[in-house]
């Protein structure tokens, strides 16, 4: 059985969300159900979240509960194939050419821009 120090070293996903209604920030760990905390400032929220994670892991170990492993970036190659209509392929290629970048770079830009915009709303 793993010990608390081993779990604390693992790169669990920390999700930080600003709370516009109450002020401050709420922090959760998606791989650790029910593990969350908050703070008035980013620093306080992160500090409190680390403490909440430690307490959550200690309680889970004491109770013999299953502790999910963190999602690892190594599980993803960074590549995937996508089939699109020829008309969309042509449009993306033209837009990439107009921007002076490869179509791959242009698509990465579009995906990351949309992901970023969704995360700030």
C-alpha positions as CSV (number, residue, x, y, z in Angstrom):
1,X,0.0,0.0,0.0
2,X,1.3,3.5,-0.9
3,X,2.0,6.0,1.8
4,X,0.8,9.6,2.0
5,X,4.1,11.0,0.8
6,X,3.9,9.0,-2.4
7,X,0.5,10.3,-3.2
8,X,1.4,13.9,-2.4
9,X,4.2,13.8,-4.9
10,X,1.8,12.8,-7.7
11,X,0.7,15.4,-10.2
12,X,-3.0,15.6,-9.5
13,X,-4.9,18.0,-11.6
14,X,-5.7,21.2,-9.7
15,X,-8.7,23.1,-11.1
16,X,-8.8,26.8,-10.1
17,X,-12.0,28.8,-10.7
18,X,-12.6,32.4,-9.8
19,X,-15.9,33.0,-7.9
20,X,-17.4,36.2,-9.3
21,X,-20.4,36.1,-6.9
22,X,-18.6,35.5,-3.6
23,X,-15.2,36.7,-4.5
24,X,-12.0,34.7,-4.2
25,X,-11.2,31.3,-5.8
26,X,-12.5,27.8,-5.5
27,X,-10.0,24.9,-6.1
28,X,-10.8,21.3,-6.7
29,X,-9.0,18.1,-7.7
30,X,-11.1,16.3,-10.4
31,X,-9.3,12.9,-9.7
32,X,-10.2,13.2,-6.0
33,X,-14.0,13.4,-5.7
34,X,-15.2,15.8,-3.1
35,X,-11.7,17.3,-2.5
36,X,-12.0,21.1,-2.8
37,X,-11.1,24.3,-1.0
38,X,-11.2,28.0,-1.5
39,X,-9.3,31.2,-0.7
40,X,-9.6,35.0,-1.0
41,X,-6.4,35.2,-3.1
42,X,-4.7,32.9,-5.5
43,X,-2.0,32.2,-3.0
44,X,-4.4,31.4,-0.2
45,X,-6.6,29.2,-2.5
46,X,-3.6,27.2,-3.6
47,X,-2.2,26.8,0.0
48,X,-5.7,25.7,1.2
49,X,-6.1,23.3,-1.7
50,X,-2.8,21.6,-0.9
51,X,-3.8,21.1,2.7
52,X,-7.3,19.9,1.6
53,X,-5.6,17.4,-0.8
54,X,-3.4,16.1,2.0
55,X,-6.3,15.7,4.4
56,X,-8.4,14.0,1.7
57,X,-5.6,11.5,0.9
58,X,-5.0,10.8,4.6
59,X,-8.7,10.1,5.2
60,X,-8.9,7.9,2.1
61,X,-5.9,5.9,3.2
62,X,-7.2,5.5,6.8
63,X,-10.6,4.2,5.4
64,X,-9.0,2.0,2.9
65,X,-10.7,3.7,0.0
66,X,-9.6,3.5,-3.6
67,X,-7.4,6.5,-4.6
68,X,-7.5,7.2,-8.3
69,X,-4.1,7.9,-10.0
70,X,-3.7,11.3,-11.6
71,X,-4.1,11.8,-15.3
72,X,-0.6,11.7,-16.9
73,X,0.4,13.8,-19.9
74,X,2.5,10.8,-21.1
75,X,-0.8,9.0,-21.9
76,X,-1.3,11.4,-24.8
77,X,0.8,11.5,-27.9
78,X,-0.2,15.0,-29.0
79,X,-1.5,13.7,-32.3
80,X,-4.8,12.6,-33.6
81,X,-6.2,12.0,-37.1
82,X,-9.3,14.0,-38.2
83,X,-11.4,13.5,-41.3
84,X,-13.0,16.7,-42.5
85,X,-14.9,17.7,-45.6
86,X,-12.8,18.8,-48.6
87,X,-14.4,22.2,-48.5
88,X,-13.3,22.7,-44.9
89,X,-9.8,21.4,-45.7
90,X,-9.6,24.0,-48.5
91,X,-10.8,26.8,-46.3
92,X,-8.3,26.0,-43.5
93,X,-5.5,25.7,-46.0
94,X,-6.3,29.0,-47.5
95,X,-6.5,30.7,-44.1
96,X,-3.2,29.2,-43.0
97,X,-1.5,30.3,-46.2
98,X,-2.9,33.9,-45.6
99,X,-1.4,33.9,-42.1
100,X,1.9,32.5,-43.4
101,X,1.8,29.4,-41.2
102,X,1.3,25.7,-41.9
103,X,-2.2,24.3,-41.8
104,X,-1.2,22.2,-38.7
105,X,0.0,25.4,-36.9
106,X,-3.2,27.2,-37.9
107,X,-5.5,24.4,-36.6
108,X,-3.6,24.3,-33.3
109,X,-4.0,28.0,-33.0
110,X,-7.8,27.8,-33.6
111,X,-8.2,24.9,-31.1
112,X,-6.1,26.5,-28.4
113,X,-7.8,29.9,-28.9
114,X,-11.3,28.4,-28.5
115,X,-10.2,26.3,-25.5
116,X,-8.7,29.4,-23.8
117,X,-11.9,31.5,-24.5
118,X,-14.1,28.7,-23.0
119,X,-12.0,28.5,-19.9
120,X,-12.1,32.3,-19.1
121,X,-15.9,32.5,-19.4
